[in-house]
Amino acid sequence: MASSQEVLASPHEVPAGPSQRQYWADNLRVLVITVVVVYHTALVYLGGSPYFYEERTTSTLWSTVSAPAWIISVFALGPLFLVAGYFSARSLARKGPGAFARARLLRLGVPLIVAIFLINPLADYLGHLRQSPHPSLAHWLSFDYAAGLLWFVAALLACSLAYALLRWVRPAPAAHRWSGAQVMVAAAVLIAVTAFVVWQRWPLGDTHTFLHLDWGEWPQGAVLFALGVWAGETGSLEELTAWAPRLGWIALAATAVFAAVGVYEKMHGHLQSALHGTNWVALGAAVLYAIISVAFTVWFTALIRARWTSSGPLRARAGRASYAAYVLSDLVITAIAVLFASLALAPELKYLIVAPAAVLACYLIGYAATRVPGISKVL
């Protein structure tokens, strides 16, 4: 039976005894996915959920927290791309390009297809149940196709298949010539250039793309995945994470400047141009975005890897359920929001109740899904 570690961050891809299991990767994934669930629950009540439109706060709370929440959401998945690339390198070395590609098609492709054609239309159906009249489930199943949160899975699948093709054509080099610092600088430069180019057509946060695949996020994910592959193939993750103390300060400083630029541009009504244009502000935003992407991702990975290395029965089950929890999260969040819709509370207070309930439900349902024969081989 495959674990979710074999999909997003794969400590089990290389045979290891129980004492060698890398719990930090489980813990990192659980923490990041929990943050994703909490953030997407906030969109139901305080922002703009794509599935449940009934409740929106009229207070200033969301305008106060939206900027830091958005920044967290933009960079939160970076560590998952890095760690997935790291363990993918070890998996491919063990399995070979062909078997690796087939495994990724099963464990990433199948949930992606199910989400696009079943899970997300069902979430839309539930989100509109309280409307009168509301479209039937057949209506949503017939046309409402979107990847939703699984744009990340689509990007990871594309990166995995591209990596398998590369190693099928050209085996990994026997030795590396670049230091960890040089590779991180190169990664930041590559993210800045590719993001700047991609944003001209698909700005960051633009979901009006094919299947809502969020193309603006892909340069960051692809390069961080490649950075993880480099660390996995060369055994240099320690070399990267050794820079963590300095990278933490760099990420903090760059984030402060990035946020200040965003606030300034928003006050002057030019926020869109900061992420969509050919001016110096847009170029500077891409550079800051790239610096934060690399610095934060490596710093955060190093922090979890150094300080959160233990596990227990509950945490182990959460790690096993995390991938399924991510795949099902939009559906679960929407269902819980509908159940609590008649509760006579302000949206802000309701969020404080629903958010922890959504996290718990996502992991419980996700874990139950992993116990179902057949589904357990995918999730």
C-alpha atoms as one frame of an Amber mdcrd trajectory, in Angstrom:
protein
   0.000   0.000   0.000   1.429   3.350  -1.007   1.639   6.166   1.479   0.994
   9.801   0.697   4.707  10.302   1.259   5.231   8.681  -2.131   3.293  11.507
  -3.765   4.187  14.839  -2.208   7.326  14.069  -0.241   8.577  10.531  -0.407
  10.696   9.247   2.483   9.547   5.688   1.659  10.802   5.810  -1.930  14.193
   4.597  -0.723  14.020   1.446   1.401  14.650   2.275   5.015  14.057   0.742
   8.387  11.711   2.294  10.924  14.570   4.120  12.633  15.520   5.731   9.331
  12.083   7.055   8.442  12.254  10.785   7.831   9.386  12.025   9.958  10.228
  15.645   9.271   8.817  15.287   5.747   5.530  13.930   7.140   5.371  16.767
   9.641   6.167  19.428   7.049   3.430  18.176   4.756   0.831  18.028   7.550
   1.650  21.563   8.659   1.516  23.041   5.153  -1.724  21.284   4.217  -3.315
  22.361   7.494  -2.439  25.971   6.644  -3.997  25.489   3.198  -7.251  24.188
   4.725  -7.397  27.065   7.216  -6.782  29.605   4.455  -9.404  28.170   2.121
 -11.909  28.087   4.962 -11.215  31.789   5.469 -12.147  32.396   1.841 -15.631
  31.049   2.561 -16.353  33.660   5.229 -13.909  36.483   4.719 -12.788  36.405
   1.121 -13.917  34.704  -2.077 -14.505  30.956  -2.064 -15.113  29.562  -5.552
 -17.796  27.195  -4.206 -19.802  28.842  -1.406 -20.951  32.423  -1.981 -23.600
  32.885   0.650 -21.660  34.439   3.521 -19.227  37.339   3.396 -18.054  39.546
   6.217 -18.928  43.228   5.991 -16.379  44.275   8.596 -12.841  45.499   8.039
 -11.345  42.235   9.299 -10.650  40.706   5.902  -9.191  43.930   4.515  -6.823
  43.910   7.499  -5.659  40.298   7.225  -6.036  39.722   3.486  -2.561  40.987
   2.554  -0.565  38.765   4.967  -2.921  35.851   4.271  -2.371  36.248   0.533
   1.410  36.371   0.974   1.295  33.169   3.032  -0.852  31.465   0.397   1.522
  32.466  -2.412   4.591  30.915  -0.799   3.084  28.148   1.372   3.341  25.364
  -1.211   6.988  26.040  -2.045   8.329  23.592   0.578   6.124  20.812  -0.829
   7.609  21.311  -4.300  11.160  21.284  -2.911  10.657  18.177  -0.788   8.782
  16.404  -3.605  11.715  17.046  -5.927  14.177  15.819  -3.311  12.453  12.479
  -2.796  11.557  12.145  -6.481  15.269  12.056  -7.282  15.744   9.134  -4.922
  12.624   7.398  -6.187  13.657   7.673  -9.829  17.147   6.405  -9.030  15.594
   3.306  -7.483  12.751   2.668  -9.940  14.069   4.022 -13.215  12.379   6.704
 -15.360   9.631   4.475 -16.778   8.367   3.008 -13.512   8.699   6.392 -11.815
   6.552   8.065 -14.513   3.904   5.337 -14.300   3.720   5.656 -10.527   3.287
   9.424 -10.777   0.571   9.092 -13.415  -1.338   6.804 -11.057  -0.876   8.727
  -7.823  -1.129  12.245  -9.225  -3.047  11.843 -12.480  -5.961   9.791 -11.160
  -6.826  12.127  -8.221  -6.477  15.106 -10.565  -8.986  13.677 -13.038 -11.415
  12.652 -10.277 -11.202  16.121  -8.729 -11.814  17.918 -12.023 -14.751  15.806
 -13.163 -16.368  14.754  -9.865 -15.113  16.268  -6.597 -15.095  19.945  -7.583
 -18.454  19.860  -9.442 -19.911  18.172  -6.346 -18.489  20.977  -4.194 -20.186
  23.516  -6.477 -23.453  21.618  -6.177 -23.283  21.608  -2.368 -22.278  25.256
  -2.287 -25.433  26.230  -4.167 -27.880  23.986  -2.298 -29.345  26.873  -0.302
 -30.103  28.878  -3.424 -33.607  28.672  -4.826 -33.806  27.372  -7.417 -30.466
  25.624  -7.463 -28.986  23.745 -10.438 -29.002  19.960 -10.284 -25.902  17.874
  -9.731 -26.082  16.801 -13.380 -25.819  20.469 -14.334 -22.531  20.905 -12.479
 -21.169  17.558 -13.643 -21.815  18.493 -17.251 -19.627  21.572 -17.552 -18.118
  22.928 -14.332 -14.591  21.604 -14.745 -11.765  23.120 -12.734  -8.686  21.787
 -10.969  -9.195  24.056  -7.964  -6.648  23.297  -5.268  -5.298  20.470  -7.388
  -3.504  22.897  -9.705  -0.617  21.984  -7.395  -1.031  18.285  -8.200  -1.177
  19.095 -11.929   2.026  21.136 -11.667   3.738  18.395  -9.668   2.684  15.798
 -12.235   4.057  17.913 -15.084   7.353  18.406 -13.216   7.605  14.693 -12.434
   6.999  13.598 -16.024   9.437  16.197 -17.363  12.044  14.972 -14.882  11.473
  11.341 -15.899  11.853  12.290 -19.573  15.047  14.206 -18.838  16.621  11.298
 -17.005  15.488   8.862 -19.700  17.323  10.985 -22.290  20.224  12.014 -20.097
  21.256  10.180 -16.897  22.123  12.166 -13.810  25.717  13.434 -13.728  28.137
  11.563 -11.518  29.263  14.701  -9.693  28.026  18.269  -9.274  30.120  21.344
  -9.858  27.981  24.022  -8.256  27.770  24.837  -4.570  24.478  25.092  -2.726
  24.707  28.891  -2.663  25.283  29.049  -6.409  22.344  26.754  -7.106  20.013
  28.814  -4.908  21.043  32.040  -6.631  20.508  30.397 -10.017  17.088  29.161
  -8.868  16.090  32.660  -7.745  17.201  34.173 -11.057  15.303  31.527 -13.012
  12.115  32.060 -10.985  12.352  35.836 -11.452  12.811  35.604 -15.228  10.195
  32.930 -15.891   7.658  34.469 -13.509   8.078  37.892 -15.111   7.467  36.388
 -18.549   4.520  34.208 -17.497   2.863  37.034 -15.562   2.574  39.079 -18.739
  -0.127  36.649 -19.833  -1.265  35.083 -16.549  -0.715  37.342 -13.503  -0.119
  35.808 -10.112  -3.452  34.760  -8.656  -5.245  34.753 -11.992  -7.537  31.714
 -12.069  -8.989  32.514 -15.493  -6.860  29.853 -17.093  -7.505  26.450 -18.600
  -9.145  24.373 -15.835  -8.145  27.151 -13.406  -4.616  25.770 -13.309  -3.061
  28.992 -11.941  -0.234  29.217 -14.485   1.229  32.196 -12.633   2.261  29.875
  -9.789   4.024  27.319 -11.985   7.451  28.996 -12.423   7.996  28.968  -8.668
   6.871  25.356  -8.305   8.880  24.038 -11.254  12.138  25.673 -10.175  11.765
  24.650  -6.522  11.032  21.092  -7.646  14.231  21.220  -9.732  16.136  22.578
  -6.728  14.897  19.618  -4.694  15.940  17.239  -7.478  19.448  18.724  -7.432
  19.635  18.230  -3.659  18.373  14.646  -3.992  20.665  13.623  -6.816  23.771
  15.152  -5.277  22.992  14.393  -1.638  23.272  18.117  -0.918  20.172  18.889
   1.127  22.409  19.512   4.131  24.416  21.964   2.045  21.249  23.910   1.228
  19.799  23.908   4.723  23.113  25.011   6.232  22.255  28.462   4.883  18.954
  28.524   6.779  19.760  31.213   9.412  20.781  33.758   6.792  17.982  32.744
   4.445  15.397  33.354   7.156  16.496  36.983   7.517  16.660  37.401   3.743
  13.121  36.051   3.363  11.848  38.346   6.127  13.458  41.456   4.629  12.303
  40.648   1.095   8.763  39.946   2.339   8.639  43.305   4.124   9.665  45.116
   0.929   7.286  42.999  -1.165   4.392  43.855   1.174   5.332  47.554   1.253
   5.360  47.726  -2.539   1.973  45.994  -2.637   0.449  48.405  -0.101   1.874
  51.429  -1.925   0.612  50.240  -5.324  -2.810  49.403  -3.885  -3.135  52.845
  -2.305  -2.382  54.419  -5.675  -4.643  52.048  -7.597  -1.772  50.396  -9.462
  -1.608  47.028  -7.719  -2.421  45.089 -10.875   0.526  46.676 -12.711   2.866
  45.480  -9.966   2.285  41.898 -11.120   1.209  42.398 -14.703   3.292  44.701
 -16.849   6.705  45.426 -18.257   7.614  48.297 -15.939  10.292  48.409 -13.293
   7.774  47.837 -10.500   6.639  44.574 -12.083  10.237  43.471 -12.608  11.103
  44.332  -9.011   8.063  42.407  -7.777   9.218  39.348  -9.739  12.715  39.622
  -8.241  11.372  39.927  -4.692   8.972  37.053  -5.341  11.878  34.874  -6.486
  14.051  35.753  -3.499  11.260  34.982  -1.053  10.383  31.746  -2.857  13.876
  30.298  -2.511  14.859  31.812   0.834  11.604  31.016   2.643  11.316  27.506
   1.194  14.820  26.420   2.163  14.617  28.141   5.560  11.250  26.567   6.402
  12.352  23.125   5.232  15.511  23.375   7.307  13.525  24.513  10.360  11.121
  21.557  10.228  13.911  19.137   9.378  15.948  20.220  12.389  13.250  20.675
  15.010  10.265  18.483  14.172  11.734  15.059  13.598   9.631  12.908  15.923
   6.264  11.286  15.406   3.535   9.398  17.211   0.462   7.326  16.312  -1.788
  10.366  15.765   0.770  12.311  13.773   1.605   9.225  11.716  -2.067   8.853
  10.774  -2.240  12.546   9.904   0.785  12.124   7.655  -0.804   9.125   5.972
  -4.040  11.073   5.447  -2.522  14.381   4.353  -2.612  13.834   0.586  -6.214
  12.629   0.681  -7.090  15.529   2.988  -5.662  17.942   0.426  -7.500  16.340
  -2.506 -10.856  16.364  -0.673 -10.455  19.657   1.206 -12.568  21.958  -0.984
 -15.461  19.484  -0.934 -15.202  18.974   2.836 -14.912  22.709   3.570 -17.936
  23.490   1.407 -20.029  20.737   3.005 -19.225  21.985   6.509 -19.962  25.594
   5.497 -23.402  24.497   4.256 -24.067  22.616   7.512 -23.202  25.698   9.571
 -24.956  28.164   7.257 -28.063  28.434   9.481 -25.987  29.208  12.583 -26.846
  32.774  13.599 -23.362  34.148  14.092 -21.262  36.766  12.385 -19.131  35.264
   9.586 -15.949  36.052  11.529 -17.120  34.096  14.575 -18.454  31.295  12.426
 -15.042  31.013  10.793 -13.426  30.447  14.191 -15.736  27.458  14.650 -15.649
  26.066  11.129 -11.887  26.308  10.511 -10.828  23.764  13.182 -13.825  21.599
  12.302 -12.759  21.632   8.649  -9.178  20.668   9.504 -10.332  17.777  11.683
 -12.885  16.588   9.110 -10.406  16.758   6.225  -7.934  14.533   8.033 -10.540
  12.109   9.379 -12.202  11.677   5.986  -8.819  11.596   4.286  -7.606   8.845
   6.582 -10.826   6.882   6.068 -10.297   7.144   2.302  -6.813   5.661   2.634
  -8.315   2.587   4.297 -10.556   1.781   1.335  -9.134  -0.960  -0.919  -8.272
   0.427  -4.323  -8.407   4.062  -3.213  -5.557   3.356  -0.807  -3.320   2.544
  -3.789  -3.852   6.040  -5.173  -4.129   8.188  -2.067
